[in-house]
């Protein structure tokens, strides 16, 4: 008589991810990427939505490393505003490219009193509007320590105006920003003398400085 086949082991119960505590869910979201959370990962269930709205999760918002086509610029601006809202005033670092315009910058400035680092790449020529400068005079970015601009059109006059309203700024990086090369190196050094760490470069496609200003 043949022996009876061994019993098939029962499969362990499926993990109910909705039961994870908020701190663990937040850690998962950070590894996933906040952009993916904004795209919908945070609305899988009620507990995930609650975790996606914890302000501490949105202290650092990096939306820079994404290829964005023209027709989706408004979508990314809406996502950036949602991230700012979820930070509930706790936003410390923000990075964005191309989709950031003057209206979004105003939105960030008005709602982010603790902002310490702002990094912008390939943004519109009007990203630092005079309206924004006026707003910053009324409410200076007193916590902003670092400003990084790359491929952003901004004039020396407008940048000087921005810096006047960032009294705590210590690090300024300006790379390939057309509009900045109307004055010589000595004059630029004098204008930005209070900045502790200053990087100012204009490079061609081979990485060679093309304006004579490299300090």
C-alpha positions in Angstrom: 0.0 0.0 0.0 1.4 3.3 -1.1 2.2 5.9 1.6 0.0 8.8 1.8 1.5 12.0 0.2 2.8 14.5 2.7 0.4 17.3 3.5 0.9 20.5 1.5 2.1 23.2 3.9 -0.2 26.1 4.3 0.9 29.4 2.8 1.5 32.1 5.3 -1.1 34.7 5.4 -0.6 37.6 3.1 1.0 40.7 4.7 -1.6 43.4 5.3 0.5 46.5 4.4 -2.3 48.8 5.6 -1.6 47.6 9.2 2.0 48.9 9.2 2.6 51.8 11.7 2.9 55.3 10.2 6.7 55.5 10.9 7.4 52.4 8.9 5.1 53.5 6.1 6.9 56.8 6.0 10.2 55.0 5.7 8.8 53.0 2.8 7.6 56.1 1.0 11.0 57.8 1.4 12.7 54.8 -0.3 10.0 54.7 -3.0 10.4 58.4 -3.7 8.1 61.2 -2.9 7.3 61.8 -6.5 5.8 58.3 -6.7 3.8 59.0 -3.6 2.4 62.1 -5.3 1.6 60.0 -8.4 -0.7 57.8 -6.4 1.2 55.4 -4.2 -0.1 57.3 -1.1 -3.8 56.6 -1.9 -3.8 52.8 -1.9 -5.7 52.8 1.3 -6.7 55.1 4.2 -3.6 54.3 6.3 -1.3 54.9 3.4 -3.0 58.3 2.8 -2.6 59.2 6.4 1.1 58.3 6.3 1.6 60.3 3.0 0.4 63.4 4.8 2.8 63.3 7.7 4.6 66.7 7.5 8.0 65.2 8.4 8.0 63.2 5.2 8.0 66.4 3.2 10.9 68.2 4.7 13.0 67.4 1.7 11.3 67.5 -1.7 13.5 66.6 -4.7 11.7 66.8 -8.0 14.8 67.6 -10.1 15.8 64.2 -11.6 12.8 63.6 -13.9 12.4 64.2 -17.6 9.3 66.4 -18.0 7.7 67.1 -21.3 6.1 70.5 -22.0 2.5 69.3 -21.8 3.0 68.0 -18.2 4.5 71.2 -16.7 1.2 72.2 -15.0 0.9 68.7 -13.6 4.3 68.9 -12.0 3.5 72.4 -10.6 0.4 70.9 -9.0 2.4 68.1 -7.5 5.0 70.5 -6.2 2.2 72.6 -4.5 0.8 69.4 -3.0 4.2 68.6 -1.5 4.5 72.1 -0.1 1.0 71.8 1.4 1.8 68.4 3.0 5.0 69.8 4.6 2.8 72.1 6.6 5.5 74.7 6.9 8.2 72.2 7.6 9.8 72.2 4.1 13.6 72.6 4.4 14.9 71.7 1.0 13.4 71.9 -2.5 14.8 71.0 -5.9 13.0 71.3 -9.2 13.7 71.8 -12.8 11.9 73.2 -15.8 8.4 73.3 -14.4 9.2 75.8 -11.6 7.9 79.3 -12.6 7.4 82.6 -10.7 3.9 81.6 -9.5 5.2 78.3 -8.0 8.2 80.1 -6.5 5.8 82.5 -4.8 3.7 79.6 -3.5 6.9 78.0 -2.0 8.2 81.2 -0.4 4.8 82.1 1.2 4.4 78.7 2.8 8.0 77.6 3.7 9.5 79.8 6.5 12.1 77.1 7.3 13.4 76.7 3.8 17.2 76.3 3.9 18.2 75.0 0.4 16.7 75.8 -3.0 18.0 74.2 -6.1 16.6 75.1 -9.6 17.7 73.8 -13.0 16.6 74.8 -16.5 13.7 76.9 -15.2 11.8 79.7 -17.0 13.4 83.1 -17.4 10.8 84.7 -15.1 11.2 82.3 -12.2 12.5 85.2 -10.0 10.0 87.9 -10.8 10.0 91.4 -9.3 6.7 90.4 -7.7 8.6 87.6 -5.9 11.3 90.0 -4.9 8.7 92.3 -3.4 7.2 89.4 -1.5 10.6 88.4 -0.2 11.1 92.0 1.1 7.9 91.6 3.1 8.9 88.2 4.4 12.6 87.4 3.8 13.9 83.9 3.5 15.6 84.1 6.9 16.6 80.4 7.0 17.8 80.0 3.4 21.5 78.9 3.6 22.1 77.5 0.1 20.9 78.6 -3.4 21.9 76.6 -6.5 21.0 77.8 -9.9 21.8 75.9 -13.2 20.7 76.9 -16.7 18.4 79.5 -15.2 18.2 82.9 -16.9 18.8 85.6 -14.2 20.5 89.0 -14.4 23.0 90.3 -11.9 20.5 92.9 -10.8 17.8 90.4 -10.1 20.1 88.0 -8.3 21.4 90.8 -6.1 17.8 91.7 -5.3 17.1 88.1 -4.3 20.2 87.9 -2.1 19.3 91.0 -0.2 16.2 89.2 1.0 18.2 86.0 2.0 20.2 87.3 4.9 21.4 83.9 6.1 22.6 82.7 2.7 26.1 81.2 2.9 26.4 79.1 -0.3 25.7 80.4 -3.8 26.2 78.2 -6.9 25.5 79.7 -10.3 26.2 77.5 -13.4 25.6 78.3 -17.0 23.1 81.0 -16.1 22.8 83.4 -19.1 22.2 87.0 -18.0 25.0 86.8 -15.4 27.9 87.7 -17.7 27.4 91.4 -18.2 29.9 92.3 -15.5 33.5 91.3 -15.0 34.8 89.0 -12.3 36.0 91.7 -10.0 32.7 93.5 -10.0 30.8 90.2 -9.3 33.1 89.4 -6.5 32.4 92.7 -4.9 28.6 92.3 -5.3 28.6 88.9 -3.7 31.4 89.4 -1.2 29.3 88.3 1.8 28.8 84.8 0.5 31.1 82.3 2.2 31.1 79.7 -0.5 30.7 81.0 -4.1 30.7 79.0 -7.3 30.2 80.8 -10.5 30.8 79.0 -13.8 29.9 79.2 -17.4 31.0 76.2 -19.4 30.7 75.1 -23.0 29.6 71.6 -24.0 33.1 70.3 -23.3 33.1 71.6 -19.7 35.5 74.5 -20.5 34.9 77.8 -18.9 33.8 80.2 -21.7 33.4 83.5 -19.9 36.5 83.9 -17.9 34.7 83.9 -14.6 35.6 80.8 -12.5 35.8 81.4 -8.8 
